[in-house]
């Protein structure tokens, strides 16, 4: 989901290590060798290549913060984690880009789209749901945490909330949830279940009271017969099933900045409170986004996947605004943050073209990772949110080189 507009109907086209009381975070000067052609966008100044000296407080080093607790539960090091996903190269889960990159990543994510019996993810392999097992085992074999983004809500149409009160839709929906958690439980090791990235934003647009969005819950899920038949019962039931079937899974709901506005500005306090009311309080993390595809794609405005208006190629002030928003989400929910589906574009003075659109989020995060950690983040996973975007195969080595340098410097410490 983008930070600029709610419409994403194409989601499924897919340092503190062991330090003392102080840490020095190097600015990672990236060797940007990709040559991008001219396009219909205006060059913008970017000031994200600054050196930063950061002191880590003694309390952050000695206390077991929620960030460190989740990292430990996932078996991750006590530094800001980096991942990659939606990067399949064919059908072999061992041949995704993340595993062929070179430097070892911390997290790998894949989408679970569609409904059982309708060509959805449970039907992609045999036996039912084997897709999760295949990708989870491939990650586990490499010491990488598998992450799955459950994206079943759009199967009958983006933002079609009436489907959630339809017995046919919901019978299939709950079958998919149960299959996912059963497979993750059988894995026997930590994983991340990212639940419906856009749904919570769409439901809050109907109002801050969860009762305004009816959903079939207890009538179809015996374990949740005591929960209300609305979006609050729905979210809480998902967490309950996860705890029962996959106790080692870390569960995350997503905070979408389009969910609620006050005086024309995205309101993270309302969004955080709403997430808590619909099951986020029982979950483990909150997932957030900066943008779901390359800025240059929107700036060029020619690709059918990129037809929004807004501010896309961020400057320092834009990152500061976003991080303040994210920090409020962290405070209100009490849950650590995980940035998801960050674009892979390379900074440039022109928009670029299909497969080589520009962006500066890789550059900014790797040179300012401590800001994301300080906001309450445990990590960031990069990936494409639509077709035709820049990938690790087309970025001229930007992501690979940045990750290599990041690991050589020890990473950014968690709160």
N, C-alpha and C positions, 0 to 999 in steps of 0.2 A: 504494500500500500504506500502510496506517496504521501508526503507531507503537504501536498498542494491540492489534491482532489481525491474523492473517494472511489472513482471508477477504475477498477482493475479487473477486467474480465478475462485477462490472458495470463494469469499467474502461473499456470501449469505449462507454459511453453519453455521450462525451468532455466616495571621490569623487576625490583624487589625479589626476584628469585630468592636466593639466600644472601640477603644484604643486612647491614646493620641499620643504624637509625637515620641514615641519609642515603639518598640515591641521586645519581646524575642521569638525566634523560637526554640522550643525544638527539639532535635533530637529524633525521635520516635524509640526507640529500640524495634524491632519486635521480638516476641517470635516465632521463626521459628522451628516448631516441626515436619514438614513433613520429613519423612525418604525417601531419594531417593537412588535407587540402582545404581550400577556401569553402566557406558556407555562409548562409545568410544569418550570421549572428555577429554581435559586436564584441570585440576583444574586451575583456575585463581584467583589471588588475587583481592579482591574488598575492596576499602577503603571508602565506602559510609556511614559509621556510625560515622560521626563526629558531634560534637556540633557546633552550629553556633549562634553567636550573631549578630543581624541585626538591624541597625537603619533605621527607616522610615523617610524620609525627610518631613519637614513641608509642602513643596509644594504638595507632594503626598497626604497628609492628607486633604488639603484645596481645591485643584483644582479638577474640574470635568474632569478627564482624559477620553479618549475614552474607556479604560477598565471599569472604574466605570460607565460610561454612558450606556454601553451595559449591564452590570450587573444589573443596575437599570431598564433598559427596560425589562429585563427578569424576574424581581422581585427577583433577587438573592441577598444575603448579600454581603457586601463590603469585601469579602475575596475570595481567590482562590477556585473556585467551584470544586467539585469532583462528578463524575458520573460513571455509569455502564450501559452496554447494550449488545445487541445481546445475551440475557440470557433467552430466553423463556424456560419454563418448561411445555410443552404442548401447548394448544391453548388458554388458559385463560389468558388474559393480566394482570389480577390481581395476577397471580402466577409466574411472572418472578422473578428471583433470587434477583434483586435489592430491591423488596418490602418485601422479606422474610429474608433479611440479618440481620436486627436489627437496626443499626444506619441509620438515614435518609440521603439519598443522595440528591444531588441538581439537577442532570440531568439524564434522562434515554433515551437511543437511541435504535432504531431498523432500520433494512434495509428495503428499498422498492426496490425490485429486479424484473427484468423482465418487459415485455410490456403488456399493455392491449390487451385482445383478444388472448394472447399467453401463458396463465397461469401465467402471472405476478401478481404483488402485488395487483393490482386493482381487480383481479378476486378471491382473496383468501377468501373473505367474501362477503356477500350480505347485503345491496345493494353495488354497485360498490364503491370501496375505503373505505369500512367500517373498514378495518384493521387500517387505520390511526385514525379514530374516536375512535375505541375501545382502542387503546394504548394511545392516547392523553388524553382521559377522565380518564383512570386509573392513569395516571401520575398527571393530574390536581387534582384529588380527594385527592392526597397525598401531594400536595404542591410541586410537582416535575416538572421541566421543561421538556416537551417531545421534543425529538430530532429525526429527521428522516434523514437517509442517503439515498438519491435518487441514485440508482445504476442501472439505466436502460440502460446505454451506452453499456454494455457488452452483451446485450440480443442476438445479432447476432454475437457474437465473441469478445473476448478481443482484444482491439486495432484495431477493424475493422472500421476505420474512413470513409470508403466509404459508410457505412450504413447511415451516417448522410446526405448524398445527395440523398437518396432513399426515394421517396414519401411515400411508404407503411410504412417503418420504422418510418419516421419522423411524419407521421400522428398519429401513435400510441404513439410515444414518447411524442408529445405535449399534447395528451389527458391525459397521465399520469401526466405530469407537472401540467396541469390545475386541474386535480382531486385532487392532493396533496394539492395545495394551496387553493382550494375551501374548502376542509375538514378542513385545518388549520384555515382558516378564520372563519368557522362556530364555531370553538372552542371558539372564543371570548377571548382568553387569550394568553400569550406569548408562543412561541415555537421556535425551531431551525430547519431550513431546510439546510441540508448539501448536497451540489450539486456535484454529480459525482466525487468521490475521486481520481480516476486515470485519468480521461479524459483529464484534462488540461495539465498533464505531457505528455501524448501521443501526443496531438496536438502540443505542443511546440517542440517536437522532430522533427517535420516537418519544423521547422524554427521559428524565433521570430516574423515573420509577420503573423498575424491572417488570412490574405487574402489567405494564402497558403492552408487553410483547408476549402473547400466549405461546407456549410450546408444549408438546407432548413429552412428558417425563416419566412419572411413576406408573402410568398406565401401561408403559412399554418396557420399563426397566424395574424389575422387582426390588432391586437393591435401593431404589430411590423412591419408594412408594410414599414416603413421608415428606418429600420435597414438593414445593409448589409447581404447578403446571405453567411456568413462565420462564423467561430467560435466566432468572436467578436460580431456579431449580435445575435448569438445564446445565449451567456452568458448574454448579456444585455437584451435580451427578457425574459429570465428566471427571472431576477430580476424585470423587469417591471411587469410581470404577478404576481409575489409575492407581490409587493407593492399594486397592484390593488385588488387582491383577498384575501390576508392575511396580512393586514398592521401591525399586531402585531408580525409577524414572523421575526426572526433574520436570515438573509441569509448568508451562508458562502461557499466560494469556497476553494478548497484545494491546498496547495503548495506542490508539489511532488519533492523531491530532485533529482529524475532521469530525470527531465524535461530538464535541460540545464547544460552543463559542459563547463568550461573554463580551459584550460591547465590540463584537466583530473580531475578537482575538481568541485563538484556541485556549481553552481553560483547563490546564493540567490538574487543578484541584478537583474540579467536577469530574474530569475523566478518571482520575485516580480513585475517587470515592465510588464512582459507578463500577469500576472494575472490581473493587472490593466487594460490592454488593451482589455481583453476579458470579462469584466463585473465586475471584482473584485473591481474596484474603486467605483462602485455603490452598492456593497454588504456591509455587516456589520462587518464580521469577516473573518479571514483566518484560516482554519483548517490545522494542521500539525501532523506528526507522528514521533515516535522514531523507532518503529518496529511493524509489524502487527500480529505477533504471537511469541510464546516463543522462546528465544534464544536457549535453549536446543534442541528444535525440529530440528533446522538447524544444530546444532553442531553434533547431533547424525546422521543426514543424512539418516535415514531409512524410515521416514514417507514420502509418496508421496506428501504431502502438503508442505514439507520443503526441497526442493532440490536446494537451492541457495548457492552460495559461498559468503563469506564476513565476516565481523567482527560483531558478534552478542551480545555476553555477554560483555557489556560495562564496562569500567573502568572510573575513574574520568575524565581523559583527553578526553574520547569519549563523555561524557556528556557535557563537556565544549565546545567542538567543535560543537556539535549539537545546544547547546543553543546560541552560537555566530551566527550560521547560521539562527536560528529562529529569533534572535533579528534583523538581517538584513532584513528578510522578513517583520517583524513588521515595521521597519523604512521606507522601500521602499513603502509598500502598504498603510501605515498609519492606518492599521486595527489591532485591538486586535487579539490575537491568542487563539485557543482552541486545546489542544492536544486530539487526538482521538485514540481509539482502542489500548490503551496501554496494553501490555501483563500482565498476572496475575501470572506468574511463581514465584516460591520461590527460593531464592538464595541457592546454593548447590555447592559441589565440583565435582559433576558428572552431565551428561546431563539430566538424568531422563528417563522417558518413557511416553507412551501415557497417557494423562490426568494428568501427573505430571512432565512435563518438567520444567527445571529450567529457571529462569530469575531474574533480580534484579531491574526491573523498579518500581515495587510497593515500594520496600524498598527505592530506591533512591528518588523518588518523594516525599514520605511522610517525608523524613528526609532532603530534600533540596527543598521543595516547594517554598521557597522564591526566588530561582534562576529562576524558571519557571515564577513566577509572575513578577520578575524584567525584564525578557526578553519581557514582554508585554502580558503575558497570563492572561486569565480570568478563566481558569479551565482546567481540564483533565478528560476525560472519559475513563474508562477501559473496555476491552472486548476482545473476541476471534475473530481472523480474519480467522480462518479455523477450521476444525474438529480436535479432539484429543488434544486440548490445555488444559492447566491448567485453571480451573474456580474457582469461589468463593466456589464451592461445594467440590473442591478437593485440595484446597491450605492450608488445616490445620488451617483455621481461620486467615490467614495472612492479607487479605484485610479488613475483618471485624474488627479485632483488631486495625489495623492501622487507619481506619476511625474513630473508637471510640475514640482513643487517639487524633487524629487530631481535632475532634470537641471539646473535653474536653479542649484543649489548645487554642481554639478560631480561628484556621486557620491562613493562610498566607495572609497578606494584599495586595490588588491590587495597582498597580501604581496609 
